[in-house]
Amino acid sequence: MSGGSFNYLCHTWDLPELVAKQGDLEDMAQALAALGYAKDAARETEELLVILRQWEVQAGVRLDRLREVWKAMEWWRSCDWSEDRFKEALAEYRGEPKEQPHA
């Protein structure tokens, strides 16, 4: 049997698939380094892995911040919520103080 030692990492074409193959990237970097290619191909493979991990963290933080705004927009556009409800979610996202009811 030929190929497959790194789960066909060479046939990875999109970001979600690459994110799922981080272990294969680690294995590839180690194999390249062990064979003396640490200064170029192994290093770039390791750098790609670092970029993926940083992106995952940064994207996760932004997803957490935006989730309620997205929900409010979706529900408003679906006529489940009012524009006011959307504006409340947006204000919370922006860190604006909540409006106090008039006494």
PABAFI-862364 format. One record per residue: x, y, z negated of N, C-alpha, C in turn; residue number from 0. Coordinates in steps of 0.1 Angstrom, whole numbers, plus 5000, padded with zeros to 4 digits. Atoms other than C-alpha are relative to their C-alpha. Example, Ala and Ser with C-alpha at 12.3 -4.5 7.8 and 13.67 -1.06 7.14 Angstrom:
<nodes>
NODE;5009;4988;5000;5123;4955;4922;5009;5012;5000;0;
NODE;4991;4989;5000;5137;4989;4929;4992;5011;4992;1;
</nodes>
This chain:
<nodes>
NODE;5008;4988;5000;5000;5000;5000;5009;5012;5000;0;
NODE;4992;4988;4999;5013;5034;5009;4992;5012;4994;1;
NODE;5007;4988;5006;5006;5067;4991;4993;4997;4987;2;
NODE;5008;5002;5011;4985;5073;4961;5007;5001;4986;3;
NODE;4992;5000;5012;5013;5075;4935;4996;5012;4991;4;
NODE;5004;4988;5008;5000;5109;4924;4985;5003;5004;5;
NODE;5014;4999;4997;4963;5103;4933;4997;5009;5012;6;
NODE;5001;4993;4988;4968;5118;4967;4999;5016;4998;7;
NODE;4999;4985;5003;4977;5153;4953;5002;5008;5013;8;
NODE;4997;4993;4987;4989;5162;4988;4987;5003;5008;9;
NODE;5012;4998;4992;4953;5160;5001;4990;5009;4992;10;
NODE;5009;4991;5008;4939;5185;4975;4999;5014;5008;11;
NODE;5002;4988;4992;4924;5215;4994;4993;5011;4993;12;
NODE;5008;4989;5006;4903;5234;4970;5004;5001;4985;13;
NODE;4996;4997;5014;4907;5250;4935;4993;4991;4990;14;
NODE;5005;5009;5010;4882;5229;4916;5006;4986;5000;15;
NODE;4993;5013;4999;4899;5197;4928;5014;5001;4994;16;
NODE;4987;4998;5006;4933;5211;4919;5000;5001;4985;17;
NODE;5002;4999;5015;4921;5221;4884;4998;4987;4994;18;
NODE;5003;5013;5006;4909;5186;4879;5013;4991;5001;19;
NODE;4988;5008;4999;4943;5172;4889;5013;5005;4993;20;
NODE;4989;4994;5007;4965;5190;4864;5010;4990;4995;21;
NODE;4991;5010;5004;4979;5158;4851;5008;4995;5011;22;
NODE;4992;5004;4988;4989;5148;4886;5011;5010;5003;23;
NODE;4990;4990;4997;5006;5181;4890;5012;4999;4990;24;
NODE;4989;5002;5010;5026;5175;4857;5008;4989;5005;25;
NODE;4992;5012;4996;5036;5141;4870;5008;5003;5012;26;
NODE;4993;4996;4988;5046;5155;4903;5012;5009;4997;27;
NODE;4989;4992;5004;5067;5182;4887;5011;4992;4993;28;
NODE;4991;5008;5007;5084;5157;4865;5008;4991;5009;29;
NODE;4994;5009;4990;5091;5133;4894;5010;5008;5008;30;
NODE;4991;4992;4992;5106;5161;4915;5012;5005;4992;31;
NODE;4988;4995;5008;5128;5174;4886;5009;4988;4997;32;
NODE;4991;5012;5003;5140;5138;4878;5008;4997;5012;33;
NODE;4992;5003;4988;5152;5135;4914;5009;5011;5004;34;
NODE;4991;4989;4997;5171;5168;4912;4995;5012;5007;35;
NODE;5006;4988;4993;5147;5192;4927;4993;5010;4991;36;
NODE;5006;4991;5011;5141;5212;4895;5001;5015;5004;37;
NODE;4998;4985;4997;5153;5245;4910;4990;5005;5010;38;
NODE;5009;4995;4990;5128;5247;4937;4986;4994;5000;39;
NODE;5013;5006;4999;5099;5223;4944;4994;4997;4986;40;
NODE;5005;5003;5013;5096;5211;4908;4996;5013;4993;41;
NODE;5003;4987;5007;5097;5247;4895;4987;5006;5005;42;
NODE;5012;4994;4995;5071;5259;4919;4987;4992;4997;43;
NODE;5012;5008;5005;5048;5230;4910;4997;5003;4986;44;
NODE;5003;4996;5014;5052;5239;4873;4994;5014;5000;45;
NODE;5006;4987;5000;5045;5275;4881;4985;5000;5004;46;
NODE;5014;5002;4996;5013;5265;4899;4992;4995;4989;47;
NODE;5007;5006;5011;5003;5245;4869;4997;5011;4989;48;
NODE;5001;4989;5010;5009;5276;4846;4989;5009;5005;49;
NODE;5010;4991;4994;4989;5298;4870;4986;4994;4998;50;
NODE;5013;5006;5002;4960;5273;4869;4995;5001;4986;51;
NODE;5004;4999;5014;4960;5272;4831;4996;5014;4996;52;
NODE;5003;4987;5003;4961;5309;4828;4987;5005;5006;53;
NODE;5013;4997;4993;4933;5313;4853;4988;4994;4992;54;
NODE;5011;5006;5008;4912;5288;4833;4996;5008;4988;55;
NODE;5002;4992;5013;4916;5308;4801;4994;5013;5004;56;
NODE;5005;4986;4996;4910;5342;4818;4986;4998;5005;57;
NODE;5013;5002;4995;4880;5329;4837;4990;4996;4989;58;
NODE;5008;5004;5011;4866;5313;4806;4996;5012;4991;59;
NODE;5003;4989;5008;4868;5345;4787;4990;5009;5007;60;
NODE;5009;4991;4993;4851;5365;4814;4986;4993;5002;61;
NODE;5013;5007;4999;4824;5338;4818;4992;5002;4987;62;
NODE;5007;4998;5013;4816;5341;4781;4995;5014;4999;63;
NODE;5004;4986;5001;4814;5379;4784;4988;5003;5009;64;
NODE;5010;4996;4990;4792;5379;4815;4987;4991;5000;65;
NODE;5011;5010;5000;4769;5349;4808;4986;5006;4997;66;
NODE;5013;4994;5003;4741;5369;4792;4995;5010;5010;67;
NODE;5004;4991;4990;4742;5396;4818;4995;4993;5012;68;
NODE;5005;5008;4988;4739;5370;4846;4987;4994;4997;69;
NODE;5013;5006;5003;4711;5353;4828;4989;5011;5001;70;
NODE;5010;4990;5000;4692;5386;4823;4997;5004;5015;71;
NODE;5002;4996;4986;4697;5395;4860;4992;4989;5007;72;
NODE;5008;5011;4994;4685;5361;4871;4986;4999;4996;73;
NODE;5014;5001;5005;4655;5361;4849;4992;5013;5004;74;
NODE;5006;4988;4995;4647;5397;4859;4996;4998;5014;75;
NODE;5003;5002;4986;4649;5389;4896;4990;4989;5002;76;
NODE;5010;5010;4999;4627;5359;4890;4987;5004;4994;77;
NODE;5012;4994;5006;4601;5381;4873;4997;4993;4987;78;
NODE;5002;5006;5013;4605;5363;4840;5003;5010;4989;79;
NODE;4997;4990;5010;4620;5393;4822;4999;5014;5007;80;
NODE;5002;4986;4995;4616;5431;4826;5014;5006;5002;81;
NODE;4987;4993;4998;4643;5455;4837;5005;5005;4987;82;
NODE;4995;4995;5013;4644;5468;4801;5008;4989;4993;83;
NODE;4993;5011;5007;4654;5433;4789;5014;4999;5007;84;
NODE;4987;5000;4993;4682;5433;4816;5009;5011;4994;85;
NODE;4992;4988;5005;4693;5468;4804;5005;4997;4986;86;
NODE;4995;5003;5014;4695;5455;4768;5012;4990;5001;87;
NODE;4989;5010;4999;4718;5426;4779;5012;5008;5005;88;
NODE;4989;4993;4995;4739;5450;4799;5006;5009;4990;89;
NODE;4995;4992;5011;4742;5474;4770;5008;4992;4990;90;
NODE;4992;5008;5010;4753;5446;4747;5013;4996;5006;91;
NODE;4987;5003;4993;4779;5435;4773;5010;5012;5000;92;
NODE;4991;4988;5000;4792;5471;4774;5004;5004;4986;93;
NODE;4997;4997;5014;4793;5472;4736;4994;5013;4996;94;
NODE;5007;4988;5004;4769;5501;4735;4991;4997;4988;95;
NODE;5009;5002;5012;4750;5506;4702;4986;4998;5004;96;
NODE;5014;5003;4998;4715;5493;4701;4991;5013;4997;97;
NODE;5008;4989;5002;4688;5519;4704;4991;4997;4988;98;
NODE;5009;5001;5012;4669;5525;4671;4986;5004;5003;99;
NODE;5013;4995;4998;4632;5526;4671;4997;5013;4994;100;
NODE;5003;4987;5006;4618;5560;4665;4990;4999;4988;101;
NODE;5009;5001;5012;4602;5565;4631;4989;5009;5000;102;
</nodes>
